[in-house]
Amino acid sequence: MEALIPVINKLQDVFNTVGADTIQLPQIVVVGTQSSGKSSVLESLVGRDVLPRGTGIVTRRPLILQLVHIDSEDCRKTSEENGIDGEEWGKFLHTKNKIYTDFEEIRREIEAETERISGNNKGISDEPIHLKVFSPHVVNLTLVDLPGITKVPVGDQPKDIEIQIRELILKYISNPNSIILAVTAANTDMATSEALKVAREVDPDGRRTLAVVTKLDLMDAGTDAMDVLMGRVIPVKLGIIGVVNRSQLDINQKKSVADSIRDEYAFLQKKYPSLANRNGTKYLARTLNRLLMHHIRDCLPELKTRINVLAAQYQSLLNSYGEPVDDESATLLQLITKFAAEYCNTIEGTAKYIETAELCGGARICYIFHETFGRTLESVDPLGGLTTIDVLTAIRNATGPRPALFVPEVSFELLVKRQIKRLEEPSLRCVELVHEEMQRIIQHCSNYSTQELLRFPKLHDAIVEVVTSLLRKRLPVTNEMVHNLVAIELAYINTKHPDFADACGLMNNNIEEQRRNRMRDLPSAVPRDKPLSMYPHPSYSSLQAAAGGAQSGPVSEQMDSGTGNWRGMLKRGEEAAVGDRASSQGPLPASPQKGHAVNLLDVPVPVSRKLSAREQRDCEVIERLIKSYFLIVRKNIQDSVPKAVMHFLVNHVKDCLQSELVGQLYKTALLNDLLTESEDMAQRRNEAADMLKALQKASQVIAEIRETHLW
């Protein structure tokens, strides 16, 4: 069991070499108010004057003090091997292998190192000083001396000195593997002990707190510390031990620690005879040694697990940094191939690192095609931006100077092309969105998939540039294809399209049904069955084609009801024209007097008016035809644009990416430049390798404990 503490000291040495504080080793942390006697307790345990002394705040940096017990024979051998004169010596971590045999020199080195970091203005620092003392007169212990708790800043101390010291103390005593040595002066009220108060904050059960009462010889006359030492005032689970320190006068007079311990024993025998064997510096050292050994035994299983977990983490970190480059050509080709594979896998959805926060890669491209683009097209109104006046104007313009008897085909084609053209903008925007997503995939692969690229920033930038250039070259090609898809639809309006013919047939049936309903409402004197076929008109084929295809049966079934002959039709047309003019022009201008010329340019052109029944019917026919044909074209565009984007952009980049990267980057002249590591990468790799080596060594040390049955 006694060998456990040297094992922890060995682990401490292992981690000190790499400056690691991720492993919290078992140690004893000394806590107390300023001038409560903390440093004196530590010196009593060491047995030598080793710590700076004085008034005010003296300890301004944490001092990790390792006491190593060595046998007289080992001490002699070590002294001969290293040329040391004496049986006790010390070593600092920051001075490497330098050995100090003069403890006065050790004290001066502590003061110098403290001022080097903390300055000479009584400020503090959390950077520890590591000191190891070898002696046959000490027990194996690891102690931490911290600055004393203070309330009021003095001199040039910062105003928040109290908060700084408190945070520093909590940093060390919060370690669950530490034992808290709460130091309180006997000439103060135990109930006001700041050390016990701060200890209870992190150890409310008191399972790792030991109280030390100092300055028993300085209590007021007529009082003693019997109740305090017996635990009647404030009970402490691990116990309360009283000690007697050297006074400042004793220190000035060079009174040795050994003489002080003899005087302490005599004082306890005289003042507290019944408690003398459970108090004093020697009993404190044995108690701390026993507590630390048991504490180490309890902590080792968790410590072993922690070391193994950290070793795995640092091994993974070291792997991510990669090995130093030996074969530059093979390394470059490997990185290019891996990036190209990860880029393609991200598009296909088979990447190793799958994003969970948002859609990425091929999934986002699919979303663009079927959600963003699809819904945008569906939101386009077939008749959007097209008014009834526009339709009527197009019909009139298509007839030229001749009044129209039938709806001209040219007006339908003119208007439907105008509506189809509106599909080009969302189609080009779809290409742009897919291009942006493929650009984002580059960053995704750099961050998650191929972290090795982070080692070589120039190679990373070059790969990004090549892929970006490839995407940039494919963008106009894809845009041109999408533009052509819309142009193809505009080039030929196929009124014989099966879906269009079916829709027009259904519309004609509805018109026929309306015609029959109107015929029932006509007076009986009007002939209903007079066929129009005896008065054929060559322009009828135009109306028939515009309505969606030839219909079987007599021509009279396709014409307006009530037109028994051309004369009656023309007469009603004239009456309708008169009615149209009367209703559309509103208040007509004053009729010109006879004999006066009329300037036609002065006659106002009506902007809006009430349409006649025929005009309404013609506009309705054209609007229905436009809507029917527009839906067919929209369906074609919604299907063909994603296919064009996949072929001309996505699949082309996937197929050509690796060859493009190899062709642009795999050149002998570029090898050295592209494979230049970032400035801090080599340093981080070395630090990770050192830490991994330390963790593996620590794991071996713990394995030795199991083999020797110390655990």
GUNU-811675 format. One line per 4 residues: their letters; for each residue y, x, z of C-alpha. Coordinates in nm, 2 decimals, always signed. Example, Ala and Ser with C-alpha at 12.3 -4.5 7.8 and 13.67 -1.06 7.14 Angstrom:
<atoms>
as) -0.45/+1.23/+0.78  -0.11/+1.37/+0.71
</atoms>
This chain:
<atoms>
meal) +0.00/+0.00/+0.00  +0.24/+0.28/+0.08  +0.21/+0.41/-0.28  +0.37/+0.09/-0.42
ipvi) +0.72/+0.21/-0.35  +0.68/+0.54/-0.54  +0.55/+0.32/-0.83  +0.87/+0.11/-0.83
nklq) +1.07/+0.43/-0.81  +0.89/+0.55/-1.12  +0.96/+0.23/-1.29  +1.32/+0.26/-1.19
dvfn) +1.33/+0.61/-1.35  +1.17/+0.47/-1.67  +1.44/+0.21/-1.71  +1.72/+0.44/-1.60
tvga) +1.65/+0.67/-1.90  +1.73/+0.39/-2.14  +2.01/+0.23/-1.93  +1.82/-0.10/-1.91
dtiq) +1.91/-0.36/-1.65  +1.70/-0.64/-1.81  +1.41/-0.57/-1.56  +1.50/-0.67/-1.20
lpqi) +1.30/-0.43/-0.98  +1.25/-0.48/-0.60  +1.52/-0.31/-0.40  +1.72/-0.34/-0.08
vvvg) +2.08/-0.45/-0.12  +2.32/-0.37/+0.16  +2.59/-0.63/+0.21  +2.87/-0.64/+0.47
tqss) +3.24/-0.65/+0.53  +3.46/-0.35/+0.49  +3.42/-0.09/+0.77  +3.12/-0.28/+0.92
gkss) +2.91/+0.03/+0.91  +2.71/-0.01/+0.59  +2.74/+0.35/+0.48  +2.66/+0.47/+0.83
vles) +2.33/+0.27/+0.83  +2.24/+0.43/+0.49  +2.32/+0.78/+0.61  +2.10/+0.72/+0.92
lvgr) +1.81/+0.62/+0.69  +1.87/+0.93/+0.48  +1.92/+1.15/+0.78  +2.20/+1.35/+0.62
dvlp) +2.58/+1.32/+0.56  +2.56/+1.21/+0.20  +2.82/+0.93/+0.15  +3.20/+0.94/+0.13
rgtg) +3.36/+0.83/+0.45  +3.70/+0.72/+0.55  +3.92/+0.43/+0.63  +3.98/+0.13/+0.40
ivtr) +3.75/+0.07/+0.10  +3.54/+0.38/+0.03  +3.25/+0.25/-0.16  +3.40/+0.13/-0.49
rpli) +3.10/+0.15/-0.72  +2.74/+0.03/-0.66  +2.53/+0.33/-0.54  +2.15/+0.29/-0.61
lqlv) +1.99/+0.53/-0.36  +1.62/+0.61/-0.40  +1.46/+0.78/-0.10  +1.14/+0.97/-0.20
hids) +0.91/+1.09/+0.07  +0.74/+1.42/-0.02  +0.48/+1.62/+0.18  +0.57/+1.96/+0.31
edcr) +0.32/+2.12/+0.08  +0.46/+1.94/-0.23  +0.81/+2.03/-0.11  +0.72/+2.39/-0.10
ktse) +0.56/+2.39/-0.45  +0.85/+2.21/-0.60  +1.10/+2.45/-0.43  +0.92/+2.75/-0.57
engi) +0.89/+2.60/-0.93  +1.25/+2.51/-0.95  +1.39/+2.79/-0.74  +1.52/+2.56/-0.47
dgee) +1.62/+2.69/-0.13  +1.54/+2.41/+0.11  +1.31/+2.12/+0.17  +1.56/+1.85/+0.08
wgkf) +1.75/+1.79/-0.25  +1.91/+1.53/-0.46  +1.95/+1.44/-0.83  +2.20/+1.22/-1.01
lhtk) +2.11/+1.03/-1.33  +2.44/+1.11/-1.49  +2.40/+1.49/-1.44  +2.05/+1.48/-1.59
nkiy) +1.82/+1.75/-1.44  +2.08/+1.92/-1.22  +1.94/+1.96/-0.86  +2.17/+1.95/-0.56
tdfe) +2.06/+2.11/-0.23  +2.40/+2.10/-0.07  +2.45/+1.74/+0.05  +2.82/+1.81/+0.09
eirr) +2.83/+1.87/-0.29  +2.64/+1.54/-0.34  +2.91/+1.36/-0.15  +3.19/+1.53/-0.36
eiea) +3.00/+1.44/-0.68  +2.99/+1.07/-0.57  +3.36/+1.07/-0.50  +3.43/+1.24/-0.84
eter) +3.21/+1.00/-1.03  +3.37/+0.71/-0.85  +3.72/+0.81/-0.95  +3.61/+0.89/-1.31
isgn) +3.52/+0.53/-1.37  +3.71/+0.33/-1.11  +4.02/+0.54/-1.10  +4.21/+0.65/-0.78
nkgi) +4.39/+0.33/-0.71  +4.12/+0.17/-0.49  +3.99/-0.04/-0.77  +3.62/-0.12/-0.81
sdep) +3.36/-0.10/-1.10  +3.02/-0.26/-1.15  +2.88/+0.04/-1.32  +2.63/+0.19/-1.07
ihlk) +2.58/+0.55/-0.96  +2.21/+0.65/-0.95  +2.11/+0.90/-0.68  +1.76/+1.01/-0.59
vfsp) +1.70/+1.20/-0.26  +1.37/+1.39/-0.20  +1.29/+1.48/+0.16  +0.99/+1.50/+0.40
hvvn) +1.20/+1.32/+0.66  +1.26/+0.99/+0.48  +1.04/+0.68/+0.40  +1.01/+0.55/+0.05
ltlv) +1.30/+0.31/-0.01  +1.53/+0.19/-0.28  +1.86/+0.08/-0.15  +2.19/-0.04/-0.31
dlpg) +2.52/+0.03/-0.13  +2.79/-0.21/-0.25  +3.17/-0.23/-0.18  +3.25/-0.40/+0.15
itkv) +3.38/-0.76/+0.15  +3.75/-0.77/+0.18  +4.01/-1.05/+0.19  +4.36/-0.89/+0.13
pvgd) +4.43/-0.64/-0.15  +4.59/-0.31/-0.03  +4.79/-0.05/-0.22  +4.74/-0.07/-0.59
qpkd) +4.43/-0.30/-0.57  +4.43/-0.59/-0.81  +4.52/-0.93/-0.66  +4.18/-1.07/-0.73
ieiq) +3.99/-0.78/-0.55  +3.82/-1.03/-0.32  +3.68/-1.23/-0.62  +3.57/-0.91/-0.80
irel) +3.38/-0.78/-0.50  +3.22/-1.12/-0.44  +3.10/-1.14/-0.80  +2.96/-0.79/-0.78
ilky) +2.77/-0.87/-0.46  +2.63/-1.19/-0.60  +2.52/-1.00/-0.92  +2.29/-0.79/-0.71
isnp) +2.17/-1.02/-0.44  +2.10/-1.30/-0.69  +1.81/-1.09/-0.81  +1.50/-1.27/-0.66
nsii) +1.32/-0.94/-0.63  +1.58/-0.80/-0.39  +1.58/-0.79/-0.01  +1.93/-0.85/+0.14
lavt) +2.03/-0.63/+0.43  +2.32/-0.82/+0.59  +2.52/-0.58/+0.81  +2.75/-0.73/+1.08
aant) +2.94/-0.54/+1.35  +2.84/-0.63/+1.71  +3.20/-0.65/+1.82  +3.27/-0.95/+1.59
dmat) +3.15/-1.30/+1.62  +2.81/-1.34/+1.45  +2.90/-1.70/+1.35  +3.18/-1.56/+1.13
seal) +2.96/-1.31/+0.95  +3.06/-1.29/+0.59  +2.74/-1.10/+0.50  +2.51/-1.38/+0.64
kvar) +2.73/-1.64/+0.47  +2.70/-1.48/+0.12  +2.33/-1.41/+0.18  +2.26/-1.78/+0.25
evdp) +2.43/-1.88/-0.08  +2.15/-1.71/-0.28  +1.87/-1.72/-0.01  +1.91/-2.05/+0.17
dgrr) +1.56/-2.03/+0.32  +1.62/-1.67/+0.45  +1.29/-1.55/+0.31  +1.44/-1.22/+0.19
tlav) +1.73/-1.16/+0.43  +1.72/-0.91/+0.72  +2.02/-0.88/+0.96  +2.15/-0.55/+1.10
vtkl) +2.39/-0.55/+1.39  +2.59/-0.23/+1.41  +2.83/-0.08/+1.67  +2.64/-0.20/+1.97
dlmd) +2.82/+0.07/+2.18  +3.16/-0.07/+2.09  +3.13/-0.42/+2.24  +3.37/-0.53/+2.51
agtd) +3.30/-0.44/+2.87  +3.08/-0.71/+3.04  +2.93/-0.83/+2.71  +2.61/-0.75/+2.53
amdv) +2.43/-0.85/+2.21  +2.11/-0.97/+2.38  +2.14/-1.33/+2.25  +2.23/-1.21/+1.91
lmgr) +1.94/-0.96/+1.89  +1.70/-1.23/+2.02  +1.81/-1.47/+1.74  +1.95/-1.73/+1.98
vipv) +2.29/-1.73/+1.81  +2.18/-1.73/+1.44  +1.81/-1.71/+1.37  +1.71/-1.49/+1.08
klgi) +1.35/-1.52/+0.95  +1.30/-1.15/+0.87  +1.46/-1.05/+1.20  +1.77/-0.89/+1.35
igvv) +1.78/-0.52/+1.43  +2.06/-0.35/+1.63  +2.17/+0.01/+1.56  +2.43/+0.25/+1.70
nrsq) +2.63/+0.45/+1.44  +2.83/+0.76/+1.47  +3.20/+0.71/+1.54  +3.47/+0.87/+1.32
ldin) +3.52/+1.12/+1.60  +3.15/+1.22/+1.58  +3.18/+1.26/+1.21  +3.49/+1.47/+1.24
qkks) +3.31/+1.69/+1.50  +3.02/+1.73/+1.26  +2.77/+1.56/+1.48  +2.44/+1.56/+1.30
vads) +2.24/+1.24/+1.22  +1.95/+1.37/+1.42  +2.16/+1.40/+1.73  +2.31/+1.06/+1.67
irde) +1.96/+0.90/+1.65  +1.86/+1.07/+1.98  +2.18/+0.93/+2.14  +2.11/+0.59/+1.99
yafl) +1.76/+0.59/+2.15  +1.90/+0.68/+2.49  +2.16/+0.40/+2.46  +1.91/+0.14/+2.38
qkky) +1.68/+0.25/+2.66  +1.97/+0.22/+2.90  +2.14/-0.10/+2.77  +1.85/-0.29/+2.62
psla) +1.53/-0.15/+2.76  +1.32/-0.46/+2.67  +1.43/-0.45/+2.31  +1.45/-0.07/+2.26
nrng) +1.12/-0.05/+2.07  +1.24/-0.32/+1.82  +1.58/-0.18/+1.75  +1.73/+0.15/+1.63
tkyl) +1.75/+0.34/+1.31  +1.38/+0.45/+1.31  +1.26/+0.10/+1.36  +1.49/-0.02/+1.09
artl) +1.35/+0.23/+0.84  +0.99/+0.14/+0.92  +1.07/-0.23/+0.89  +1.25/-0.19/+0.56
nrll) +0.96/+0.01/+0.43  +0.71/-0.25/+0.53  +0.92/-0.54/+0.39  +0.98/-0.36/+0.07
mhhi) +0.61/-0.29/+0.02  +0.50/-0.65/+0.08  +0.79/-0.77/-0.14  +0.68/-0.53/-0.42
rdcl) +0.32/-0.66/-0.39  +0.44/-1.02/-0.43  +0.67/-0.93/-0.72  +0.44/-0.72/-0.93
pelk) +0.25/-1.00/-1.11  +0.57/-1.16/-1.23  +0.71/-0.82/-1.30  +0.41/-0.73/-1.52
trin) +0.45/-1.06/-1.72  +0.82/-0.99/-1.76  +0.76/-0.64/-1.89  +0.49/-0.77/-2.14
vlaa) +0.73/-1.04/-2.27  +1.01/-0.79/-2.32  +0.78/-0.55/-2.49  +0.69/-0.81/-2.74
qyqs) +1.05/-0.91/-2.80  +1.16/-0.55/-2.86  +0.86/-0.49/-3.09  +0.97/-0.78/-3.29
llns) +1.33/-0.66/-3.29  +1.22/-0.31/-3.40  +1.02/-0.47/-3.68  +1.33/-0.66/-3.80
ygep) +1.52/-0.33/-3.81  +1.25/-0.18/-4.03  +1.12/+0.17/-4.06  +1.33/+0.45/-4.19
vdde) +1.32/+0.47/-4.57  +1.08/+0.72/-4.71  +1.02/+0.59/-5.06  +1.35/+0.45/-5.19
satl) +1.21/+0.31/-5.51  +0.93/+0.12/-5.35  +1.16/-0.01/-5.07  +1.42/-0.13/-5.32
lqli) +1.16/-0.31/-5.54  +1.00/-0.46/-5.23  +1.33/-0.60/-5.10  +1.42/-0.74/-5.44
tkfa) +1.08/-0.90/-5.48  +1.09/-1.05/-5.14  +1.44/-1.19/-5.18  +1.35/-1.35/-5.52
aeyc) +1.03/-1.50/-5.37  +1.22/-1.64/-5.07  +1.49/-1.78/-5.29  +1.23/-1.96/-5.51
ntie) +1.04/-2.08/-5.20  +1.36/-2.23/-5.05  +1.40/-2.43/-5.36  +1.04/-2.54/-5.36
gtak) +1.04/-2.62/-4.99  +0.77/-2.35/-4.90  +1.00/-2.10/-4.73  +0.89/-1.95/-4.40
yiet) +1.21/-2.04/-4.22  +1.28/-2.41/-4.27  +1.62/-2.54/-4.18  +1.61/-2.83/-3.92
aelc) +1.98/-2.90/-3.87  +2.06/-3.01/-4.23  +1.91/-3.04/-4.58  +1.88/-2.72/-4.76
ggar) +1.75/-2.58/-5.09  +1.53/-2.81/-5.31  +1.56/-3.10/-5.06  +1.94/-3.10/-5.09
icyi) +1.91/-3.08/-5.47  +1.68/-3.38/-5.46  +1.93/-3.56/-5.24  +2.21/-3.48/-5.49
fhet) +2.01/-3.62/-5.78  +1.88/-3.94/-5.63  +2.14/-4.02/-5.36  +2.47/-3.87/-5.44
fgrt) +2.45/-3.89/-5.83  +2.24/-4.20/-5.84  +2.45/-4.40/-5.61  +2.77/-4.28/-5.78
lesv) +2.65/-4.41/-6.12  +2.54/-4.74/-5.97  +2.89/-4.78/-5.83  +3.04/-4.75/-6.18
dplg) +3.14/-5.10/-6.29  +3.03/-5.17/-6.65  +3.36/-5.35/-6.71  +3.57/-5.13/-6.49
gltt) +3.92/-5.07/-6.62  +3.86/-5.33/-6.89  +4.07/-5.65/-6.89  +4.02/-5.96/-7.09
idvl) +4.34/-5.88/-7.28  +4.19/-5.55/-7.37  +3.89/-5.72/-7.51  +4.09/-5.97/-7.70
tair) +4.32/-5.70/-7.84  +4.02/-5.50/-7.96  +3.88/-5.81/-8.13  +4.21/-5.87/-8.31
natg) +4.27/-5.50/-8.40  +3.92/-5.49/-8.56  +4.00/-5.77/-8.80  +4.31/-5.62/-8.96
prpa) +4.56/-5.86/-9.13  +4.30/-6.13/-9.18  +4.24/-6.39/-8.91  +3.89/-6.36/-8.78
lfvp) +3.63/-6.64/-8.81  +3.37/-6.45/-8.62  +3.35/-6.18/-8.36  +3.36/-5.83/-8.53
evsf) +3.10/-5.57/-8.44  +3.36/-5.29/-8.45  +3.53/-5.43/-8.13  +3.21/-5.42/-7.93
ellv) +3.13/-5.06/-8.04  +3.48/-4.95/-7.97  +3.49/-5.09/-7.61  +3.13/-4.99/-7.51
krqi) +3.20/-4.63/-7.61  +3.51/-4.64/-7.39  +3.29/-4.75/-7.09  +3.01/-4.50/-7.17
krle) +3.26/-4.21/-7.16  +3.32/-4.29/-6.79  +2.97/-4.16/-6.71  +3.06/-3.80/-6.81
epsl) +3.27/-3.71/-6.51  +3.01/-3.80/-6.24  +2.74/-3.62/-6.45  +2.94/-3.30/-6.46
rcve) +3.01/-3.33/-6.09  +2.64/-3.35/-6.03  +2.60/-3.01/-6.21  +2.87/-2.87/-5.99
lvhe) +2.71/-2.99/-5.66  +2.37/-2.84/-5.76  +2.54/-2.51/-5.85  +2.71/-2.50/-5.51
emqr) +2.38/-2.56/-5.33  +2.21/-2.28/-5.52  +2.49/-2.06/-5.42  +2.43/-2.16/-5.05
iiqh) +2.07/-2.07/-5.08  +2.17/-1.71/-5.13  +2.33/-1.70/-4.78  +2.04/-1.89/-4.63
csny) +1.79/-1.63/-4.75  +2.01/-1.35/-4.62  +2.05/-1.50/-4.28  +1.70/-1.63/-4.21
stqe) +1.44/-1.52/-4.46  +1.51/-1.15/-4.54  +1.68/-0.99/-4.24  +1.58/-0.65/-4.38
llrf) +1.88/-0.69/-4.62  +2.11/-0.67/-4.32  +2.01/-0.30/-4.29  +2.15/-0.23/-4.63
pklh) +2.49/-0.41/-4.67  +2.56/-0.26/-5.01  +2.22/-0.38/-5.14  +2.29/-0.73/-4.99
daiv) +2.63/-0.74/-5.16  +2.48/-0.63/-5.49  +2.21/-0.90/-5.48  +2.46/-1.16/-5.40
evvt) +2.67/-1.05/-5.69  +2.38/-1.05/-5.94  +2.26/-1.40/-5.84  +2.61/-1.54/-5.84
sllr) +2.67/-1.39/-6.19  +2.34/-1.55/-6.31  +2.44/-1.89/-6.17  +2.79/-1.85/-6.32
krlp) +2.64/-1.78/-6.67  +2.41/-2.08/-6.65  +2.69/-2.32/-6.54  +2.87/-2.36/-6.88
vtne) +2.53/-2.40/-7.06  +2.43/-2.68/-6.82  +2.77/-2.85/-6.85  +2.75/-2.83/-7.23
mvhn) +2.41/-3.00/-7.22  +2.52/-3.27/-6.99  +2.83/-3.32/-7.21  +2.60/-3.35/-7.51
lvai) +2.38/-3.61/-7.34  +2.69/-3.84/-7.31  +2.80/-3.75/-7.66  +2.46/-3.84/-7.79
elay) +2.49/-4.19/-7.64  +2.84/-4.22/-7.79  +2.72/-4.10/-8.13  +2.50/-4.40/-8.21
intk) +2.52/-4.74/-8.05  +2.17/-4.87/-8.10  +2.20/-5.25/-8.10  +1.83/-5.26/-8.19
hpdf) +1.73/-5.11/-7.86  +1.45/-5.33/-7.72  +1.62/-5.38/-7.39  +1.95/-5.47/-7.56
adac) +1.78/-5.72/-7.80  +1.61/-5.89/-7.51  +1.93/-5.92/-7.31  +2.12/-6.06/-7.61
glmn) +1.84/-6.30/-7.68  +1.86/-6.44/-7.33  +2.24/-6.46/-7.36  +2.21/-6.65/-7.70
nnie) +1.98/-6.90/-7.54  +2.24/-6.96/-7.27  +2.51/-7.01/-7.54  +2.28/-7.24/-7.73
eqrr) +2.23/-7.45/-7.42  +2.60/-7.47/-7.36  +2.65/-7.58/-7.73  +2.40/-7.87/-7.69
nrmr) +2.57/-7.98/-7.37  +2.90/-8.00/-7.55  +2.75/-8.19/-7.84  +2.63/-8.46/-7.61
dlps) +2.98/-8.51/-7.49  +3.13/-8.56/-7.84  +3.22/-8.91/-7.98  +2.94/-9.08/-8.17
avpr) +3.16/-9.10/-8.49  +3.13/-8.72/-8.53  +2.83/-8.63/-8.75  +2.59/-8.41/-8.55
dkpl) +2.33/-8.32/-8.80  +2.53/-8.21/-9.10  +2.39/-7.87/-9.18  +2.63/-7.58/-9.24
smyp) +2.38/-7.40/-9.46  +2.53/-7.57/-9.76  +2.85/-7.37/-9.69  +2.72/-7.02/-9.65
hpsy) +2.97/-6.76/-9.54  +2.91/-6.39/-9.59  +3.07/-6.28/-9.26  +2.82/-6.47/-9.05
sslq) +2.58/-6.18/-9.05  +2.84/-5.98/-8.86  +2.85/-6.23/-8.58  +2.47/-6.25/-8.58
aaag) +2.43/-5.88/-8.54  +2.70/-5.85/-8.27  +2.52/-6.12/-8.08  +2.20/-5.92/-8.06
gaqs) +1.99/-5.97/-8.36  +1.89/-6.24/-8.62  +1.77/-6.57/-8.49  +1.54/-6.80/-8.69
gpvs) +1.64/-7.15/-8.78  +1.93/-7.31/-8.97  +2.27/-7.15/-8.96  +2.42/-7.45/-8.80
eqmd) +2.24/-7.37/-8.47  +2.44/-7.05/-8.44  +2.78/-7.21/-8.50  +3.02/-7.42/-8.30
sgtg) +2.93/-7.78/-8.26  +3.13/-8.05/-8.43  +3.21/-7.85/-8.75  +3.05/-8.07/-9.00
nwrg) +3.22/-7.90/-9.30  +3.47/-7.63/-9.37  +3.76/-7.87/-9.41  +3.71/-8.02/-9.06
mlkr) +3.67/-7.67/-8.91  +3.99/-7.55/-9.06  +4.18/-7.86/-8.95  +4.06/-7.81/-8.60
geea) +4.15/-7.45/-8.62  +4.50/-7.53/-8.72  +4.53/-7.78/-8.44  +4.40/-7.53/-8.19
avgd) +4.64/-7.27/-8.32  +4.93/-7.50/-8.27  +4.81/-7.58/-7.92  +4.76/-7.20/-7.85
rass) +5.11/-7.12/-7.95  +5.25/-7.41/-7.75  +5.07/-7.31/-7.43  +5.11/-6.93/-7.46
qgpl) +5.48/-6.90/-7.55  +5.60/-7.13/-7.28  +5.96/-7.22/-7.34  +6.01/-7.13/-7.71
pasp) +6.33/-6.98/-7.83  +6.59/-7.21/-7.98  +6.49/-7.31/-8.33  +6.71/-7.15/-8.59
qkgh) +6.94/-7.37/-8.78  +6.87/-7.44/-9.14  +7.01/-7.19/-9.37  +7.01/-6.90/-9.12
avnl) +6.77/-6.61/-9.15  +6.53/-6.53/-8.86  +6.48/-6.17/-8.74  +6.11/-6.15/-8.65
ldvp) +6.17/-5.85/-8.43  +6.37/-6.07/-8.20  +6.06/-6.29/-8.13  +5.91/-6.17/-7.80
vpvs) +5.54/-6.07/-7.80  +5.36/-6.25/-7.52  +5.20/-6.02/-7.26  +4.97/-6.27/-7.10
rkls) +4.89/-6.62/-7.17  +4.62/-6.88/-7.13  +4.33/-6.81/-7.37  +4.19/-7.08/-7.60
areq) +3.84/-7.19/-7.56  +3.73/-6.99/-7.86  +3.91/-6.67/-7.73  +3.74/-6.71/-7.40
rdce) +3.41/-6.75/-7.57  +3.46/-6.45/-7.78  +3.57/-6.23/-7.48  +3.27/-6.35/-7.28
vier) +3.03/-6.26/-7.56  +3.18/-5.91/-7.59  +3.18/-5.85/-7.21  +2.82/-5.96/-7.18
liks) +2.72/-5.73/-7.47  +2.91/-5.44/-7.31  +2.75/-5.49/-6.97  +2.40/-5.51/-7.12
yfli) +2.44/-5.20/-7.33  +2.62/-5.00/-7.06  +2.33/-5.06/-6.81  +2.09/-4.92/-7.07
vrkn) +2.30/-4.61/-7.12  +2.35/-4.56/-6.75  +1.98/-4.57/-6.69  +1.93/-4.31/-6.96
iqds) +2.20/-4.08/-6.81  +2.07/-4.13/-6.46  +1.73/-4.01/-6.58  +1.83/-3.73/-6.83
vpka) +2.10/-3.55/-6.63  +1.88/-3.44/-6.34  +1.62/-3.32/-6.60  +1.88/-3.12/-6.79
vmhf) +2.01/-2.97/-6.47  +1.66/-2.87/-6.36  +1.57/-2.72/-6.69  +1.90/-2.54/-6.78
lvnh) +2.00/-2.43/-6.43  +1.75/-2.45/-6.15  +1.43/-2.36/-6.33  +1.59/-2.10/-6.55
vkdc) +1.74/-1.92/-6.24  +1.40/-1.94/-6.07  +1.22/-1.79/-6.37  +1.47/-1.52/-6.45
lqse) +1.59/-1.42/-6.10  +1.35/-1.14/-6.03  +1.38/-0.99/-6.37  +1.76/-1.01/-6.36
lvgq) +1.76/-0.84/-6.02  +1.53/-0.56/-6.13  +1.72/-0.51/-6.45  +2.06/-0.49/-6.28
lykt) +1.97/-0.30/-5.96  +1.64/-0.10/-6.00  +1.81/+0.21/-6.13  +1.77/+0.57/-6.02
alln) +2.14/+0.63/-6.00  +2.19/+0.34/-5.76  +1.91/+0.40/-5.52  +2.09/+0.62/-5.27
dllt) +2.40/+0.40/-5.27  +2.22/+0.07/-5.24  +1.98/+0.18/-4.96  +2.25/+0.32/-4.74
esed) +2.21/+0.17/-4.39  +2.49/+0.02/-4.19  +2.65/+0.26/-3.94  +2.51/+0.10/-3.63
maqr) +2.16/+0.01/-3.77  +2.01/+0.35/-3.70  +2.15/+0.35/-3.35  +2.02/+0.01/-3.27
rnea) +1.68/+0.10/-3.41  +1.67/+0.41/-3.18  +1.78/+0.21/-2.88  +1.51/-0.05/-2.95
adml) +1.25/+0.22/-2.99  +1.35/+0.39/-2.66  +1.34/+0.06/-2.48  +1.00/-0.03/-2.62
kalq) +0.87/+0.31/-2.52  +1.00/+0.26/-2.17  +0.84/-0.09/-2.14  +0.51/+0.04/-2.27
kasq) +0.53/+0.32/-2.01  +0.61/+0.07/-1.74  +0.31/-0.14/-1.84  +0.09/+0.17/-1.81
viae) +0.23/+0.24/-1.46  +0.14/-0.12/-1.35  -0.20/-0.08/-1.51  -0.26/+0.23/-1.29
iret) -0.18/+0.02/-0.98  -0.46/-0.22/-1.07  -0.70/+0.06/-1.13  -0.62/+0.23/-0.79
hlw) -0.65/-0.11/-0.62  -0.30/-0.09/-0.48  -0.23/-0.44/-0.61
</atoms>
